[in-house]
Amino acid sequence: MNPTVAVIAQGAMGAGVGGRLVERGLRVLTSLEGRSAASARRAADKGMIAVSDEECAKADVFLSILPPSDALGLAEKMAAMIGQSNHKPVYVDCNAVSPPTKVEIGSVITKAGSPFVDVGIIGLPPKPNSDGPVMIVSGPESAKFMPLADFGLNLRMVEGPIGAASAVKMSYAGITKGITALGSMIMLASTRGGVAAELRTQLERSHPYFMQNFTRAVPDMFDKAYRFVGEMEEIADFVGEDPQAKQMYLAFADFYRRMAADVEGQRQEADALAAFLKPKQ
């Protein structure tokens, strides 16, 4: 029999992963408790079935795909239900948290009696005719999650304990989202300094890849900046033995916090970045 999968929550990634599994014939559950109307629409559009938290705990596989700050709280909530039941789902934490945080989450789940799998997601939500994103998988119970590769998930197992997959995710996001933050800061500085046009010209001349990347990644960041705050803080924890690196990623967290407020407010900095990246006529 095909496994029943529960996915919480219904953001772009959660809904995308849930939708991919539905497309491949699986029954996918989700809980809309405390979620927005937009989340409910995404779940419905992807064919996910809204049920109670208790019913989600009875799935065969449970995927946690949340903002980093919510990951531990969900694990504690679900562990309370799992611990009282004879049914023990495979709990898969897919959140962008540091390895120590992932170990803490895993401890909560395993104490409730469920197998725990560490996953780090790299890439954008699933799209038609695409095999992405890649889901890096680690931990001693990894084999219990790998059968979902037969249902459209791009799974890559790496050697190592709980936390290894998260270390890959932290390293990758530290580069990609760190570069987005750094580039945005300097684009804004060049705009304030009145040299934005010349900076763009020089980047296009000597480093065209930077402009290609920024043109895609920076506007895409605007509506996600609030989610990147917690991720940068987790990366700061990951690099914590390097004091300068930790300070840098905490600064990136503050930048994304500022961008999130700007996007919700007057959009002065978002508009300045959009103007910098606007194609030349």
N, C-alpha and C positions, 0 to 999 in steps of 0.2 A: 504494500500500500504506500502511496505517496505521503510524505510527511505534511502535517499542518504546520504552518509557520505564522508566528506573531511578530509584527514589526511595530515598534514604538520609537519615534513618532512619525508624523506625516509631513515633515519638511520636504524640501526638494529631493534630498538624498533618500530619506526614508520612503517617501512615496515612490520614487524612482525604482528603488530596489524591490519594494513590494509589488509594483506594477510589472517588473520583469518576471518575477516568480509567478504572478497570476497569468501572464502571457504564456508561460511554459506549463500551465495546467495545475498549479498548486492552489490550495485554499489558503488565503492569507488573511489573518485577523489583525485588528488594531483596536486600540481604545481611544475614544475621543474625549475622555474625561479631562476637563479643563482646557481643551483645545479650542482654537478659533474656528469661525465659519470657513475661513480659507483652508484650514487643515482638513475640515470635513469634506470640502469640495475636492481637494486633492486625493483624499482617500477614496471617495466615490468614483472619481474619474479613472483611477487606477484599478478599480475592481476589488479594493480591500473591503473586508466585512467588519463593520463596527460592532464590537461586543464589549462586555465588561472587562475590567482588569483581571478578575478572577478567571474568566474564560480564556484570556490571553495566557495566563499561567498554566493552562492545561494543554497548550500547543506542544508539538514535538520539539520545535526549535523556536527560541525567542531571540529576536534581534533588537538590541538597544542602539538606536541611531538618533542621538540628541545633541544639543549644545553641551560642551564639556562640563559646564557647571552643574548640569542636571543628571549626569551619569550615575554618580554615587547614590543620589536620592532615589532614583528609579530602582537601582539594584536593591536598596534596603526595603523599598516598598514591595517589590516582587518577592524578595527572600522571605518576607513575613508570610506571604501566601504559599510559597513553595514549601516552606518548612512545615506547614500544617497539612500538607497533602502527600499522598503516596506517589503521585505523579511528579517526576523530576525532569523538566524540559532541559535541553541543551541550551545554556544561556550564553549568547554570543555578544560581547561588548565591542561595538564598532566605533567607539567615540574617540575623538582626538584628545587624549589625555596622556600624561607622562607615564612611563613604566611604573613608578611607585604608586601612582593613583590607580593604574590598572590592576596591580597586585592587590591593593586594598579592596577594590570592587570584586575581584575574584574571590577573595577571602570571605566576603559577605555571602556570595552565592554558594560557594562550596560548603560553607557551614550549614546552609539550608538543605544540602544534599544533592544539588544539581551539578552536572559537569559544566565547566567554564572554559570558554574559548576566547582568546585575545585576537581581535581583528583591527587592522588599520586600513582605512579606505583612502586610496590615492586616485584622484581624477574626479571628473564631473559626474553627475547622476547619469544613469543609463539613458541612452537615446536609441531610437530605431536604427538598425543596421550598424550598431556599434557594440563591441564586446566589453567596453569599459563600464565602470571603473575597475581597477584592480583592487582586490581585497586581500591584503597580506594577513596570513593566518599563522598563529603560533600557540604553543602550549601543549601539554601532554594529552589533552582531550581533542586535539585538532581534527583527528580522523572522523570524529562524530559529526563534524560540520561539512567536511569535504564532499559528501554526496550531493550537496546543493549545487555543485559545479555542473551537474547534469541538468539543471533547471535554469541555466542562463547566467549564473554568477561566475565571474572571472576570479577564481581563487588561486592564490599562490602560497603554498606552505613554506615557511622558513624554519630552520632549526633554531631551537631555543625555548626558554621557558615563557610563562606568562610575562608579558612586558616586551618581548622581542619584536612582535609586530608593531606595538606602539612606538618602540624606538625607531623603527623604519619610518613610521608616519611622522613622528616629531622631527626627524632629520629632514625628510622631504619637505614638509610644510615650513620648516624653519628657513629653508632656502627659497621656496617659491613665494610664500606670503611675506617673508622677510624682504625679498627683493621688491615686491609690490609696495610695501610700506616705505622702503628706502627711496625707491624711484619717485613715489608720490611726494614725499617730503622735499626732495630736491626740485621736482617740477614746480611745486608751490613756491619754494625759495627763489627759483629763477623768475617766476612770474612777479613776485614782489620786487625783485631786483631789476625788472624791466628787460630781461635778456632771454625770455622764454623762446622767442622765435629763433634766436641764434643757437640756443642749446638744442632745440629740436633739429635744426639743420645739421649740426655737428653729429648728433646721434644717428641721424639717417645716413650720414656720409660714412661714419666709421664703425658704427655698431647697429646696423639695421635690425638685427634680431631683438635688441632691446626695445626698439619702437614697436615692432610687431607684437612682442609680448605685452608691453604696457598698454597698447591700444586695445587689447582684448581683456587683460586682467584688471586694469584699474577701474574702468566703468563697471565691470562685473562685481567689483569689490564694494561699490557704494551701498547696495542694499544688504550686503552680508557683513559689513564692518562690525556690527554688534556681536556677531557670532565669532569673529576672529579675536575678540578681546580675550576671552577665556582660553582660546587655543594658544595665543602668544604667552599667556601666563603659565600654561602647562609646559610650553617649550622652555620658558625661563627656568622652570623647575628641572627639566630634563638636562639643561646645560649648566646646572647650578654650581658644579665644581669649578667652573670658569667664571670668575666674578664679572669680568667685562662682558662676556656673552650674556650672562643673566641680566645685567643692567640694560643691555641693548634690547633684549626681547621684552623686558618690562616697559621700556620706552616705546617699542612697537605696539604693545598693548594699549598704552596711553594714547598713541596716535590713532589707533582704530576706534578707541572710545570717543575721541574727539570727532573723527569722521562720522561715526554713527549719530552723534548729536547734530552735526552739521547737516546730514542728510535728512534728519527729522525736522530740522529748523529751516534756516535761510538758504542752505545749500551754496554758500559762498565758495567754500573750498572745492566742493564737488563740481560746481560750474567752472571754476578756474582750471581744474584738472581736465574736464571735458573740453574746454577751449584749447588747452595745450595740445591735446591729442586729436583735435578735429582735423580731418584731412585737408590738405591745401587745395584751394580751388584752381 
